Amino acid sequence: MTRVLALLELLQTHPGLTGALLADRLGTDVRTVRRYAARLRELGIPVESDRGRFGGYRLARGYRMPPLMLTNEEALVVMLGLLAGERLGMSTTAPAGAGALAKIERVLPNALREPLAAMRDTLSFTTSTVLAQTPEAGILLTLAQACHSRHTVALRYRSWHQQHTERDVDPYGVVFHSGCWYLVGHDHLRDGLRTFRIDRIASATPSAAPFTAPDGFDPVTHLTASLARTPAPWPVEVLIEGPIDDIARRLPPTIATLTAAPTGVLMRAQAARLDSVARLLASLEWPFTIHSPDQLRQSLKDLAQQLTAAAERPPRDTPKQTM
């Protein structure tokens, strides 16, 4: 269907192209172009073709795609979604997002097209997350469809240390988190729940084998909790004397796991740097007690010395301005 729509786009922008030229641009053959044209006619789009050496394809004279009937709010939502996907790294390929935006703008009424174009040109984002390697669109769509239809997929996967494996996975959900796409599901090879970076999946082939997902399973909750448990040089355990709901708003699952305790909330995390944990704890308004590691105490003392020095540092004399 993608190439059928691509043919429609070519017929709108370059009427009269021959079957050979269209085949070359679509990366197919003349017979397939004729089949695509027939499919467009089945959809109610009048495609005409002239026979002969110089014959070509075009839309019927006077035919225009109807304007896209969107309210101001609906059009703004669509444009913001496309721009956010591009700017935040969610798009699988940049040309796809740009092409979709151009098509939408072309069929919008003039009253909507101009202000939305102004929004596109003036909108700014405070964050820009760029993926190290964007996932292939076909793989992403295959996984999403398998999650929806509850069918096992066969994956060819490359781990972070470049180990290549083939495995069957029951896909429970696709999650976009912190600039990366992830697949969460039951891995038959390891016989357990696993998380896979989608940009490391070389191929995904759906199978006819159905599966049943666990009741109430939340892929987002599992992903964020598993990332928080990822091994790091420093396992941290701290007792925080505060309400668990308020603490959870300050410490999301991607940072730490929280467990209610008789005297407060037990925070467990895996940290690459203890000075970062010290700054995090210092930003909390509740008392806390360090259980482990002991080295975290020194990190807190170092931070306290830095803050004390900053508090005691006198202002520098500023030179007087002369008239």
GUVEX-874234 format. One record per residue (C-alpha): residue number from 1; residue in three letters; z, x, y. Coordinates in pm, whole numbers. Layout:
N
drenvo pos->NUM	code->ala	pz->Z	px->X	py->Y
...
//
This chain:
323
drenvo pos->1	code->met	pz->0	px->0	py->0
drenvo pos->2	code->thr	pz->61	px->292	py->235
drenvo pos->3	code->arg	pz->-304	px->399	py->224
drenvo pos->4	code->val	pz->-421	px->38	py->266
drenvo pos->5	code->leu	pz->-224	px->24	py->591
drenvo pos->6	code->ala	pz->-361	px->366	py->686
drenvo pos->7	code->leu	pz->-714	px->224	py->643
drenvo pos->8	code->leu	pz->-623	px->-67	py->873
drenvo pos->9	code->glu	pz->-500	px->183	py->1131
drenvo pos->10	code->leu	pz->-830	px->375	py->1113
drenvo pos->11	code->leu	pz->-1036	px->57	py->1144
drenvo pos->12	code->gln	pz->-843	px->-35	py->1460
drenvo pos->13	code->thr	pz->-879	px->306	py->1624
drenvo pos->14	code->his	pz->-1216	px->425	py->1486
drenvo pos->15	code->pro	pz->-1439	px->126	py->1405
drenvo pos->16	code->gly	pz->-1769	px->200	py->1232
drenvo pos->17	code->leu	pz->-1659	px->496	py->1020
drenvo pos->18	code->thr	pz->-1859	px->530	py->701
drenvo pos->19	code->gly	pz->-1702	px->499	py->359
drenvo pos->20	code->ala	pz->-1739	px->875	py->308
drenvo pos->21	code->leu	pz->-1560	px->958	py->634
drenvo pos->22	code->leu	pz->-1283	px->709	py->559
drenvo pos->23	code->ala	pz->-1243	px->853	py->210
drenvo pos->24	code->asp	pz->-1216	px->1202	py->355
drenvo pos->25	code->arg	pz->-948	px->1098	py->605
drenvo pos->26	code->leu	pz->-750	px->906	py->344
drenvo pos->27	code->gly	pz->-779	px->1177	py->82
drenvo pos->28	code->thr	pz->-951	px->954	py->-174
drenvo pos->29	code->asp	pz->-1304	px->849	py->-280
drenvo pos->30	code->val	pz->-1554	px->591	py->-156
drenvo pos->31	code->arg	pz->-1490	px->352	py->-445
drenvo pos->32	code->thr	pz->-1118	px->345	py->-358
drenvo pos->33	code->val	pz->-1201	px->278	py->8
drenvo pos->34	code->arg	pz->-1398	px->-29	py->-102
drenvo pos->35	code->arg	pz->-1095	px->-141	py->-303
drenvo pos->36	code->tyr	pz->-864	px->-93	py->-4
drenvo pos->37	code->ala	pz->-1102	px->-295	py->216
drenvo pos->38	code->ala	pz->-1102	px->-576	py->-42
drenvo pos->39	code->arg	pz->-722	px->-571	py->-42
drenvo pos->40	code->leu	pz->-717	px->-611	py->337
drenvo pos->41	code->arg	pz->-951	px->-911	py->307
drenvo pos->42	code->glu	pz->-712	px->-1064	py->51
drenvo pos->43	code->leu	pz->-438	px->-1028	py->313
drenvo pos->44	code->gly	pz->-645	px->-1230	py->560
drenvo pos->45	code->ile	pz->-775	px->-938	py->768
drenvo pos->46	code->pro	pz->-1153	px->-971	py->822
drenvo pos->47	code->val	pz->-1304	px->-633	py->729
drenvo pos->48	code->glu	pz->-1681	px->-610	py->767
drenvo pos->49	code->ser	pz->-1905	px->-345	py->614
drenvo pos->50	code->asp	pz->-2266	px->-258	py->690
drenvo pos->51	code->arg	pz->-2481	px->-141	py->403
drenvo pos->52	code->gly	pz->-2722	px->146	py->425
drenvo pos->53	code->arg	pz->-2713	px->515	py->499
drenvo pos->54	code->phe	pz->-2550	px->468	py->841
drenvo pos->55	code->gly	pz->-2338	px->168	py->749
drenvo pos->56	code->gly	pz->-1968	px->166	py->820
drenvo pos->57	code->tyr	pz->-1651	px->-42	py->813
drenvo pos->58	code->arg	pz->-1502	px->-234	py->1105
drenvo pos->59	code->leu	pz->-1283	px->-532	py->1179
drenvo pos->60	code->ala	pz->-1467	px->-855	py->1263
drenvo pos->61	code->arg	pz->-1581	px->-873	py->1624
drenvo pos->62	code->gly	pz->-1315	px->-1026	py->1844
drenvo pos->63	code->tyr	pz->-1038	px->-984	py->1585
drenvo pos->64	code->arg	pz->-715	px->-844	py->1718
drenvo pos->65	code->met	pz->-384	px->-794	py->1545
drenvo pos->66	code->pro	pz->-148	px->-1059	py->1684
drenvo pos->67	code->pro	pz->125	px->-931	py->1916
drenvo pos->68	code->leu	pz->454	px->-852	py->1750
drenvo pos->69	code->met	pz->680	px->-1142	py->1844
drenvo pos->70	code->leu	pz->1017	px->-982	py->1915
drenvo pos->71	code->thr	pz->1282	px->-1076	py->2165
drenvo pos->72	code->asn	pz->1395	px->-810	py->2410
drenvo pos->73	code->glu	pz->1708	px->-753	py->2204
drenvo pos->74	code->glu	pz->1516	px->-730	py->1874
drenvo pos->75	code->ala	pz->1262	px->-485	py->2015
drenvo pos->76	code->leu	pz->1538	px->-269	py->2162
drenvo pos->77	code->val	pz->1720	px->-260	py->1827
drenvo pos->78	code->val	pz->1403	px->-149	py->1644
drenvo pos->79	code->met	pz->1329	px->125	py->1896
drenvo pos->80	code->leu	pz->1687	px->253	py->1902
drenvo pos->81	code->gly	pz->1689	px->263	py->1522
drenvo pos->82	code->leu	pz->1371	px->472	py->1510
drenvo pos->83	code->leu	pz->1489	px->707	py->1784
drenvo pos->84	code->ala	pz->1834	px->748	py->1629
drenvo pos->85	code->gly	pz->1681	px->822	py->1290
drenvo pos->86	code->glu	pz->1464	px->1093	py->1445
drenvo pos->87	code->arg	pz->1729	px->1247	py->1672
drenvo pos->88	code->leu	pz->2014	px->1242	py->1418
drenvo pos->89	code->gly	pz->1813	px->1386	py->1132
drenvo pos->90	code->met	pz->1778	px->1070	py->922
drenvo pos->91	code->ser	pz->1397	px->1061	py->924
drenvo pos->92	code->thr	pz->1230	px->1208	py->617
drenvo pos->93	code->thr	pz->937	px->1335	py->826
drenvo pos->94	code->ala	pz->892	px->1344	py->1203
drenvo pos->95	code->pro	pz->529	px->1212	py->1200
drenvo pos->96	code->ala	pz->635	px->898	py->1010
drenvo pos->97	code->gly	pz->886	px->796	py->1276
drenvo pos->98	code->ala	pz->648	px->877	py->1560
drenvo pos->99	code->gly	pz->367	px->683	py->1391
drenvo pos->100	code->ala	pz->585	px->377	py->1335
drenvo pos->101	code->leu	pz->700	px->383	py->1696
drenvo pos->102	code->ala	pz->343	px->411	py->1823
drenvo pos->103	code->lys	pz->228	px->116	py->1611
drenvo pos->104	code->ile	pz->512	px->-103	py->1729
drenvo pos->105	code->glu	pz->448	px->-17	py->2094
drenvo pos->106	code->arg	pz->76	px->-91	py->2057
drenvo pos->107	code->val	pz->124	px->-451	py->1940
drenvo pos->108	code->leu	pz->409	px->-539	py->2176
drenvo pos->109	code->pro	pz->336	px->-759	py->2477
drenvo pos->110	code->asn	pz->304	px->-566	py->2803
drenvo pos->111	code->ala	pz->624	px->-719	py->2938
drenvo pos->112	code->leu	pz->817	px->-545	py->2660
drenvo pos->113	code->arg	pz->605	px->-234	py->2610
drenvo pos->114	code->glu	pz->667	px->-75	py->2950
drenvo pos->115	code->pro	pz->1048	px->-104	py->2969
drenvo pos->116	code->leu	pz->1082	px->10	py->2607
drenvo pos->117	code->ala	pz->858	px->309	py->2676
drenvo pos->118	code->ala	pz->1087	px->393	py->2967
drenvo pos->119	code->met	pz->1387	px->368	py->2734
drenvo pos->120	code->arg	pz->1218	px->602	py->2485
drenvo pos->121	code->asp	pz->1145	px->861	py->2752
drenvo pos->122	code->thr	pz->1487	px->854	py->2919
drenvo pos->123	code->leu	pz->1727	px->803	py->2627
drenvo pos->124	code->ser	pz->1946	px->1103	py->2542
drenvo pos->125	code->phe	pz->2184	px->1173	py->2252
drenvo pos->126	code->thr	pz->2498	px->1383	py->2272
drenvo pos->127	code->thr	pz->2452	px->1500	py->1912
drenvo pos->128	code->ser	pz->2151	px->1625	py->1724
drenvo pos->129	code->thr	pz->2194	px->1683	py->1355
drenvo pos->130	code->val	pz->1906	px->1869	py->1192
drenvo pos->131	code->leu	pz->1879	px->1872	py->816
drenvo pos->132	code->ala	pz->1841	px->2209	py->649
drenvo pos->133	code->gln	pz->1577	px->2048	py->428
drenvo pos->134	code->thr	pz->1468	px->1689	py->465
drenvo pos->135	code->pro	pz->1429	px->1484	py->145
drenvo pos->136	code->glu	pz->1085	px->1385	py->24
drenvo pos->137	code->ala	pz->1017	px->1022	py->119
drenvo pos->138	code->gly	pz->891	px->923	py->-226
drenvo pos->139	code->ile	pz->1207	px->1055	py->-394
drenvo pos->140	code->leu	pz->1430	px->877	py->-143
drenvo pos->141	code->leu	pz->1251	px->545	py->-195
drenvo pos->142	code->thr	pz->1255	px->586	py->-574
drenvo pos->143	code->leu	pz->1631	px->643	py->-572
drenvo pos->144	code->ala	pz->1694	px->348	py->-341
drenvo pos->145	code->gln	pz->1489	px->118	py->-564
drenvo pos->146	code->ala	pz->1667	px->243	py->-877
drenvo pos->147	code->cys	pz->2004	px->179	py->-712
drenvo pos->148	code->his	pz->1895	px->-174	py->-625
drenvo pos->149	code->ser	pz->1741	px->-258	py->-964
drenvo pos->150	code->arg	pz->2019	px->-80	py->-1160
drenvo pos->151	code->his	pz->1790	px->143	py->-1367
drenvo pos->152	code->thr	pz->1854	px->501	py->-1477
drenvo pos->153	code->val	pz->1647	px->779	py->-1320
drenvo pos->154	code->ala	pz->1548	px->1117	py->-1464
drenvo pos->155	code->leu	pz->1613	px->1397	py->-1214
drenvo pos->156	code->arg	pz->1502	px->1757	py->-1186
drenvo pos->157	code->tyr	pz->1778	px->1914	py->-980
drenvo pos->158	code->arg	pz->1848	px->2250	py->-817
drenvo pos->159	code->ser	pz->2215	px->2337	py->-759
drenvo pos->160	code->trp	pz->2347	px->2536	py->-463
drenvo pos->161	code->his	pz->2339	px->2855	py->-674
drenvo pos->162	code->gln	pz->1974	px->2793	py->-771
drenvo pos->163	code->gln	pz->2037	px->2663	py->-1124
drenvo pos->164	code->his	pz->1766	px->2418	py->-1233
drenvo pos->165	code->thr	pz->1857	px->2130	py->-1466
drenvo pos->166	code->glu	pz->1709	px->1806	py->-1592
drenvo pos->167	code->arg	pz->1942	px->1510	py->-1627
drenvo pos->168	code->asp	pz->1956	px->1130	py->-1647
drenvo pos->169	code->val	pz->2162	px->960	py->-1378
drenvo pos->170	code->asp	pz->2277	px->602	py->-1322
drenvo pos->171	code->pro	pz->2238	px->581	py->-942
drenvo pos->172	code->tyr	pz->2517	px->385	py->-772
drenvo pos->173	code->gly	pz->2421	px->446	py->-409
drenvo pos->174	code->val	pz->2245	px->660	py->-148
drenvo pos->175	code->val	pz->2458	px->787	py->142
drenvo pos->176	code->phe	pz->2364	px->969	py->463
drenvo pos->177	code->his	pz->2660	px->1181	py->577
drenvo pos->178	code->ser	pz->2692	px->1462	py->833
drenvo pos->179	code->gly	pz->2321	px->1535	py->842
drenvo pos->180	code->cys	pz->2255	px->1525	py->466
drenvo pos->181	code->trp	pz->2136	px->1265	py->217
drenvo pos->182	code->tyr	pz->2339	px->1225	py->-103
drenvo pos->183	code->leu	pz->2300	px->1036	py->-431
drenvo pos->184	code->val	pz->2620	px->916	py->-602
drenvo pos->185	code->gly	pz->2607	px->810	py->-966
drenvo pos->186	code->his	pz->2702	px->863	py->-1328
drenvo pos->187	code->asp	pz->2555	px->1185	py->-1464
drenvo pos->188	code->his	pz->2471	px->1158	py->-1835
drenvo pos->189	code->leu	pz->2450	px->1536	py->-1868
drenvo pos->190	code->arg	pz->2812	px->1587	py->-1753
drenvo pos->191	code->asp	pz->2930	px->1239	py->-1860
drenvo pos->192	code->gly	pz->3100	px->1165	py->-1530
drenvo pos->193	code->leu	pz->3064	px->1073	py->-1165
drenvo pos->194	code->arg	pz->2865	px->1327	py->-968
drenvo pos->195	code->thr	pz->2725	px->1372	py->-617
drenvo pos->196	code->phe	pz->2377	px->1519	py->-564
drenvo pos->197	code->arg	pz->2213	px->1651	py->-248
drenvo pos->198	code->ile	pz->1885	px->1460	py->-235
drenvo pos->199	code->asp	pz->1698	px->1747	py->-68
drenvo pos->200	code->arg	pz->1769	px->1950	py->-385
drenvo pos->201	code->ile	pz->1609	px->1688	py->-613
drenvo pos->202	code->ala	pz->1264	px->1814	py->-714
drenvo pos->203	code->ser	pz->1158	px->1487	py->-880
drenvo pos->204	code->ala	pz->1300	px->1145	py->-960
drenvo pos->205	code->thr	pz->1138	px->934	py->-1233
drenvo pos->206	code->pro	pz->1262	px->578	py->-1293
drenvo pos->207	code->ser	pz->1317	px->464	py->-1649
drenvo pos->208	code->ala	pz->1336	px->124	py->-1816
drenvo pos->209	code->ala	pz->1700	px->179	py->-1920
drenvo pos->210	code->pro	pz->1934	px->-55	py->-1727
drenvo pos->211	code->phe	pz->2295	px->24	py->-1642
drenvo pos->212	code->thr	pz->2597	px->-158	py->-1504
drenvo pos->213	code->ala	pz->2778	px->-13	py->-1204
drenvo pos->214	code->pro	pz->3160	px->-22	py->-1197
drenvo pos->215	code->asp	pz->3301	px->-330	py->-1025
drenvo pos->216	code->gly	pz->3389	px->-267	py->-663
drenvo pos->217	code->phe	pz->3260	px->92	py->-662
drenvo pos->218	code->asp	pz->3204	px->222	py->-307
drenvo pos->219	code->pro	pz->2966	px->522	py->-290
drenvo pos->220	code->val	pz->3080	px->613	py->64
drenvo pos->221	code->thr	pz->3448	px->626	py->-32
drenvo pos->222	code->his	pz->3373	px->836	py->-340
drenvo pos->223	code->leu	pz->3150	px->1077	py->-146
drenvo pos->224	code->thr	pz->3392	px->1140	py->140
drenvo pos->225	code->ala	pz->3685	px->1183	py->-97
drenvo pos->226	code->ser	pz->3494	px->1425	py->-319
drenvo pos->227	code->leu	pz->3385	px->1634	py->-20
drenvo pos->228	code->ala	pz->3746	px->1653	py->95
drenvo pos->229	code->arg	pz->3843	px->1785	py->-250
drenvo pos->230	code->thr	pz->3572	px->2051	py->-256
drenvo pos->231	code->pro	pz->3739	px->2382	py->-347
drenvo pos->232	code->ala	pz->3805	px->2615	py->-54
drenvo pos->233	code->pro	pz->4007	px->2937	py->-10
drenvo pos->234	code->trp	pz->4320	px->2755	py->114
drenvo pos->235	code->pro	pz->4466	px->2444	py->-56
drenvo pos->236	code->val	pz->4689	px->2278	py->207
drenvo pos->237	code->glu	pz->4976	px->2034	py->158
drenvo pos->238	code->val	pz->5170	px->1900	py->455
drenvo pos->239	code->leu	pz->5418	px->1611	py->492
drenvo pos->240	code->ile	pz->5356	px->1414	py->811
drenvo pos->241	code->glu	pz->5632	px->1182	py->935
drenvo pos->242	code->gly	pz->5426	px->892	py->1067
drenvo pos->243	code->pro	pz->5260	px->560	py->972
drenvo pos->244	code->ile	pz->4982	px->606	py->719
drenvo pos->245	code->asp	pz->4738	px->371	py->895
drenvo pos->246	code->asp	pz->4765	px->559	py->1225
drenvo pos->247	code->ile	pz->4741	px->896	py->1052
drenvo pos->248	code->ala	pz->4433	px->781	py->857
drenvo pos->249	code->arg	pz->4256	px->703	py->1184
drenvo pos->250	code->arg	pz->4315	px->1064	py->1295
drenvo pos->251	code->leu	pz->4245	px->1225	py->956
drenvo pos->252	code->pro	pz->3943	px->1060	py->785
drenvo pos->253	code->pro	pz->3873	px->1111	py->412
drenvo pos->254	code->thr	pz->3622	px->1385	py->491
drenvo pos->255	code->ile	pz->3909	px->1599	py->622
drenvo pos->256	code->ala	pz->4199	px->1524	py->390
drenvo pos->257	code->thr	pz->4341	px->1289	py->129
drenvo pos->258	code->leu	pz->4652	px->1095	py->231
drenvo pos->259	code->thr	pz->4925	px->963	py->0
drenvo pos->260	code->ala	pz->5222	px->753	py->106
drenvo pos->261	code->ala	pz->5556	px->928	py->42
drenvo pos->262	code->pro	pz->5919	px->811	py->82
drenvo pos->263	code->thr	pz->5963	px->1014	py->402
drenvo pos->264	code->gly	pz->5612	px->996	py->543
drenvo pos->265	code->val	pz->5255	px->1073	py->439
drenvo pos->266	code->leu	pz->5152	px->1363	py->217
drenvo pos->267	code->met	pz->4833	px->1526	py->343
drenvo pos->268	code->arg	pz->4628	px->1738	py->102
drenvo pos->269	code->ala	pz->4316	px->1930	py->204
drenvo pos->270	code->gln	pz->4100	px->2228	py->118
drenvo pos->271	code->ala	pz->4057	px->2457	py->418
drenvo pos->272	code->ala	pz->3826	px->2748	py->480
drenvo pos->273	code->arg	pz->4030	px->2862	py->784
drenvo pos->274	code->leu	pz->4404	px->2814	py->838
drenvo pos->275	code->asp	pz->4377	px->2851	py->1215
drenvo pos->276	code->ser	pz->4162	px->2536	py->1217
drenvo pos->277	code->val	pz->4433	px->2350	py->1022
drenvo pos->278	code->ala	pz->4695	px->2476	py->1269
drenvo pos->279	code->arg	pz->4499	px->2335	py->1563
drenvo pos->280	code->leu	pz->4453	px->2006	py->1380
drenvo pos->281	code->leu	pz->4825	px->1970	py->1306
drenvo pos->282	code->ala	pz->4915	px->2067	py->1663
drenvo pos->283	code->ser	pz->4698	px->1781	py->1791
drenvo pos->284	code->leu	pz->4906	px->1521	py->1601
drenvo pos->285	code->glu	pz->5195	px->1343	py->1772
drenvo pos->286	code->trp	pz->5413	px->1320	py->1461
drenvo pos->287	code->pro	pz->5656	px->1576	py->1316
drenvo pos->288	code->phe	pz->5535	px->1752	py->1003
drenvo pos->289	code->thr	pz->5661	px->1991	py->735
drenvo pos->290	code->ile	pz->5443	px->2253	py->568
drenvo pos->291	code->his	pz->5465	px->2257	py->188
drenvo pos->292	code->ser	pz->5187	px->2509	py->129
drenvo pos->293	code->pro	pz->5055	px->2763	py->190
drenvo pos->294	code->asp	pz->5317	px->2976	py->362
drenvo pos->295	code->gln	pz->5041	px->3155	py->555
drenvo pos->296	code->leu	pz->4986	px->2832	py->751
drenvo pos->297	code->arg	pz->5325	px->2887	py->918
drenvo pos->298	code->gln	pz->5205	px->3213	py->1066
drenvo pos->299	code->ser	pz->4885	px->3046	py->1187
drenvo pos->300	code->leu	pz->5099	px->2789	py->1369
drenvo pos->301	code->lys	pz->5313	px->3064	py->1522
drenvo pos->302	code->asp	pz->5001	px->3247	py->1642
drenvo pos->303	code->leu	pz->4873	px->2926	py->1800
drenvo pos->304	code->ala	pz->5210	px->2864	py->1964
drenvo pos->305	code->gln	pz->5204	px->3213	py->2115
drenvo pos->306	code->gln	pz->4854	px->3155	py->2252
drenvo pos->307	code->leu	pz->4960	px->2824	py->2408
drenvo pos->308	code->thr	pz->5279	px->2975	py->2551
drenvo pos->309	code->ala	pz->5083	px->3262	py->2705
drenvo pos->310	code->ala	pz->4837	px->3016	py->2856
drenvo pos->311	code->ala	pz->5120	px->2802	py->2996
drenvo pos->312	code->glu	pz->5292	px->3104	py->3155
drenvo pos->313	code->arg	pz->4979	px->3264	py->3297
drenvo pos->314	code->pro	pz->4991	px->3242	py->3678
drenvo pos->315	code->pro	pz->4685	px->3133	py->3871
drenvo pos->316	code->arg	pz->4466	px->3408	py->4004
drenvo pos->317	code->asp	pz->4460	px->3464	py->4378
drenvo pos->318	code->thr	pz->4145	px->3321	py->4524
drenvo pos->319	code->pro	pz->3982	px->3510	py->4811
drenvo pos->320	code->lys	pz->4021	px->3344	py->5146
drenvo pos->321	code->gln	pz->3706	px->3205	py->5296
drenvo pos->322	code->thr	pz->3614	px->3335	py->5639
drenvo pos->323	code->met	pz->3451	px->3121	py->5896
//
